[in-house]
């Protein structure tokens, strides 16, 4: 959920603990491609799909996850609200769920469902965030690339805020493939990063880890790449440990994690979908930090 922003906005300096599970069956990002049209600055097909998703979430969620819906303009925000209201009037069960969701307070905190656009979602977090991208071909088959506040100077910061609102899952509803966005000549960074984000969410949803790594690598700054710890000198040692463990029947992954917070080797069990143990070589630990307290005290606690 945070990897895109870490690479695109924070120069990969955020230290993120790797997941204990590969989560192949329950990806943190889901993507739904629909055949919507951009009509009067809104996309009714995506609004209809979001109602379907809400009904499914209400019936299948296991931990009563809170929900937020984010759009890229006020017209689509209103369009989704209208579709939800129509379904409330039509479906008593859905109405019952929505009444509860609209008045949720947990531990004194407002966790009610919201529908907000890119400009006013800052500060809000929910377990599940649903994105309605909205943009699509119009009735004449043309796709416009005017993304409102996202296209303005600093618009990429609004995108960063929006894509970091989810605690456990992001669901993207879109009517276009990212390649349809011709934003190479855009004056500001927002539209270009939106295209990259759509590529990223598609790759994560497809479990295409190779493409995910390629997209994140492309987002990173050249000067940050140069700061990556030197791990090549220990490659033969890691490979020998990996080879011995694999002979014992284990699946072993190298350099799990991101940048300066990588674990040298991680032993994975496919049956339980969990990493059983992490192995950190001294040289990697030494390269991860200039501060002994961080390296020897805080990082081990963090990983535990």
Secondary structure, DSSP 8 states (H G I E B T S, - for coil): --HHHHHHTSTT-S-----SS--SSS-SEEEEE-----BTTB-HHHHHHHHHHHHHHHHH-SS---EEEEESSHHHHHHHHHHHHHHHHH-HHHHHHHHHHHT-EETTEE---EEEEGGG-TT--EEEEEEE------TTS------GGGGSTTHHHHHHHHHT-EEEEEEEEESS-GGG---TT-SSHHHHHHHHHHHHHHHHHTT-HHHHHHHHHHHS-HHHHTTS---GGGHHHHHHHHHHHHHTT-EEEEEESSGGG-EEEEEEETTTTEEEEEE--HHHHHHT-S-HHIIIIIHHHHH-
